[in-house]
Amino acid sequence: MVTNTTSTGTTNASSTSQILSSLGAGSGIDYASLVGSLVDAQFSAKNQQLTAKSEALTAQISAAGNLKSVIGQFASSLKSLTKGGTLVTQPSSSNSNVVRAAALPFARLNGFSAQVEVRSVAQAQASASPVFADRTAAIGTGMLTLTLGTATTANGALTSFTANPGASPMTITINASNNSLDGIAKAINAANAGVTANVVADGAGFRLALKGQTGATQGYQLTSQDAGLDQLAVDVGSPARIGTGAQDAEVVVDGLSFKRSSNTISDLIAGVRLDLVSAAPGTSVSLGNTPPTSALRQAVLDFVDTYNQVIGQITEQTDPQNGALKADYAARDLKGGLGRLTQVPLWTSTTRGAPTTLAEIGVATNRDGTLTVKTDQLDRALRDNPQAVEAMFQDGATSTRGGLAAAFQALADRANSTVGGLGASQARYTASKVSLDKQQQKARDDAETMRTRLTRQFAGTDARVSAYRSAQNFLTQQIDAWNGGGR
């Protein structure tokens, strides 16, 4: 049988309230106040104890959640900073109108230099059909065959074409639903064969413009044996106009010549992406490097500033007297881990004497746990060992260590762990709070039960007192009557 304790408790409280409101009429005693005082005397100490525990648990749950959030946000910010590229040495170009250079992820470019000559840039074959008066008018139906390969051009015409070995020509069906210039352009694009099509306006009408991908083997041939569609052919002897021919880029790096099908090249210089802008045969472009000295200096200062805000919150929550987490192992462990962070090697150096820790570049720990930057020592490290400071802030700097972001993330993961970390503490406090809520509810129910019992007892007493007073009044009246009759 299931009993609705809330409904029963409400009914009892209502009945008790009605009884209390009528008590005292016979005796003149304030039973309501008396019952309240007795119940309070019985449960006051226990309720105060439970309330204090509940408030403490609420503060602990909030403090643990706040520290988890703060440390997690700090770790995420560090990771974003190290991945943003602003703290990485970037390659520089003496002539960015010919070639530009950029660092690849995880590249180590300190001391990098190279000489580059761009003899030719990669091009894509581009062509245009004869002029048509109406882009929506029917041209013809049948089949278009698109083939990729090596094409040669001269004077705006295709002079030869050799299909790529093993390449399968793409057949494109043109019917009554797509036999206009617009429809044919859509059909070619839908084929995804490496050639894009557009309808462009000409002074006298419209042309079907085609463009392939860059690289000498990405030329194309478009043929058709069907009347009407043969006007769109791009082939030897066709009326198509050739704008640019397909060709590879040719680039010379430190005296060695290479050909590539794209103007974006990432496999010639370790850690560097080359973007070829224009051909300049005979012109040597010098590539060097620019260390991010100012950005690294600011990153150290910003890190220390944020660290001090975080350690301040942790110190407040773990204060031995008033801290909500003064007895929490995970919070104390987090504070200890942060305190040791300046001594943790952040990268593996192969250079004797190169700094590997924050302490070695001037980040010092104060007595209260906050950090201070010795700017003279930091500036000296940035001047003498900029690659070492950069490595500390580089994401995935080596195969064995991941820099400051990885070290801090390890602390955050440990702190947020649900097995021994603040995550476990928060779960433990929450479970205790649920149990305490049940104890508080039981105490309230017990108090109400006692209130009901005492009220009923005093109601009986009040009724008897009232009866005694009625009898007394009756006897007094009788005695008065007897005395009056005897005169």
Secondary structure, DSSP 8 states (H G I E B T S, - for coil): ----HHHHHHHHHHHHHHHHHHTTTTT---HHHHHHHHHHHHHHHHHHHHHHHHHHHHHHHHHHHHHHHHHHHHHHHHHHHHHSSTTS-EEEES-TTTEEEEE-TT---TT--EEEEEEE--BEEEEE---BS-TTS----EEEEEEEEEEEEETTEEEEEEE-TT---EEEEE-TTS-SHHHHHHHHHHTTSS-EEEEEEETTEEEEEEEEEESGGGEEEEE--STTGGGG-BSTT-S-EE-S--B-EEEEETTEEEEESSSEEEEEETTEEEEE----TT--EEEEEE--HHHHHHHHHHHHHHHHHHHHHHHHHT-TTT-TTTT-HHHHHHHHHHHTGGGS--S---STT---SSGGGTEEE-TTS-EEE-HHHHHHHHHH-HHHHHHHTSTT-SSS--HHHHHHHHHHHHHH-TTTSHHHHHHHHHHHHHHHHHHHHHHHHHHHHHHHHHHHHHHHHHHHHHHHHHHHHHHHHHHHHHHHHT-
